[in-house]
Amino acid sequence: MWVSRDEAIGPIHYLIVSSDAYNAAFADRRVIAVEIDTRALYHGIYREPVNDVGTALLDRLVWVTRDSLTTHVGDLHPTRHAPVTAQIRELIGN
């Protein structure tokens, strides 16, 4: 999980969901991420609660320029990688 530079609405937290192969190919330009709501923890089909950070909104898939991400703030627990990957793939039509 990364935080972006301050924007008009403040910094935005992101969970990077693009694969290592994608990141290696485009890391100097962009990554695929989902926004994180830092105000609360919610459970749901398209939401992934992340302890101490907030809720990853899995249906808010965006491209983020790599240089806009300034601070690494945490990692998704390894046991949640496969379920989050499966949900993202289902949302984008695999």
C-alpha positions as CSV (number, residue, x, y, z in Angstrom):
1,M,0.0,0.0,0.0
2,W,1.2,3.4,-1.0
3,V,0.2,7.0,-0.4
4,S,0.2,9.6,-3.2
5,R,1.4,13.1,-3.1
6,D,-1.0,15.8,-1.8
7,E,-3.6,16.6,-4.3
8,A,-6.6,19.0,-4.2
9,I,-8.4,16.6,-1.9
10,G,-5.3,15.5,0.0
11,P,-3.2,12.4,-0.3
12,I,-4.8,9.2,-1.6
13,H,-4.0,5.7,-0.3
14,Y,-3.7,2.9,-2.9
15,L,-3.3,-0.9,-2.9
16,I,-1.2,-1.9,-5.9
17,V,-2.9,-4.9,-7.6
18,S,-0.9,-5.2,-10.8
19,S,1.3,-8.2,-11.2
20,D,5.0,-8.3,-10.7
21,A,5.4,-8.8,-14.5
22,Y,3.3,-5.8,-15.3
23,N,5.1,-3.7,-12.7
24,A,8.5,-4.7,-14.1
25,A,7.4,-3.7,-17.6
26,F,5.7,-0.4,-16.7
27,A,7.0,0.5,-13.2
28,D,8.7,3.7,-14.4
29,R,5.3,4.9,-15.7
30,R,2.3,3.4,-14.0
31,V,0.8,0.6,-11.8
32,I,-2.7,-0.7,-11.5
33,A,-4.2,0.1,-8.1
34,V,-7.4,0.4,-6.1
35,E,-8.2,3.3,-3.8
36,I,-8.3,2.8,0.0
37,D,-10.8,4.4,2.2
38,T,-8.7,5.3,5.3
39,R,-11.7,6.3,7.5
40,A,-13.2,3.0,8.2
41,L,-13.0,-0.8,7.9
42,Y,-15.8,-2.3,5.8
43,H,-16.5,-5.9,4.7
44,G,-18.2,-6.7,1.4
45,I,-17.9,-8.4,-2.0
46,Y,-15.9,-5.5,-3.5
47,R,-14.2,-4.4,-0.3
48,E,-11.1,-5.7,1.4
49,P,-10.5,-4.6,5.0
50,V,-6.8,-3.8,5.6
51,N,-5.9,-3.6,9.3
52,D,-4.4,-0.3,10.4
53,V,-5.0,1.3,7.0
54,G,-8.7,1.2,6.0
55,T,-10.7,-0.5,3.3
56,A,-9.5,-1.3,-0.2
57,L,-12.3,-0.5,-2.7
58,L,-11.7,-3.3,-5.2
59,D,-14.2,-1.8,-7.7
60,R,-12.2,1.5,-7.9
61,L,-9.5,0.2,-10.2
62,V,-7.2,3.0,-11.6
63,W,-3.8,3.5,-13.3
64,V,-1.5,5.5,-11.0
65,T,1.7,7.1,-12.2
66,R,4.6,5.5,-10.3
67,D,6.2,8.9,-9.4
68,S,3.0,10.1,-7.7
69,L,3.3,7.4,-5.1
70,T,5.5,8.8,-2.3
71,T,5.3,6.6,0.8
72,H,5.0,2.9,1.3
73,V,2.6,2.4,4.3
74,G,2.0,-1.4,4.4
75,D,1.3,-4.6,2.7
76,L,-1.7,-6.8,2.3
77,H,-1.5,-9.9,4.4
78,P,-0.1,-12.7,2.2
79,T,-3.2,-15.0,2.9
80,R,-5.4,-12.3,1.2
81,H,-3.4,-12.0,-2.0
82,A,-5.2,-14.9,-3.8
83,P,-8.8,-13.8,-2.8
84,V,-8.1,-10.2,-3.8
85,T,-6.6,-11.3,-7.1
86,A,-9.6,-13.5,-7.9
87,Q,-12.0,-10.7,-7.1
88,I,-10.2,-8.2,-9.3
89,R,-10.0,-10.7,-12.2
90,E,-13.7,-11.3,-11.8
91,L,-14.5,-7.6,-11.9
92,I,-12.5,-7.0,-15.0
93,G,-13.8,-10.1,-16.8
94,N,-10.6,-12.2,-16.3
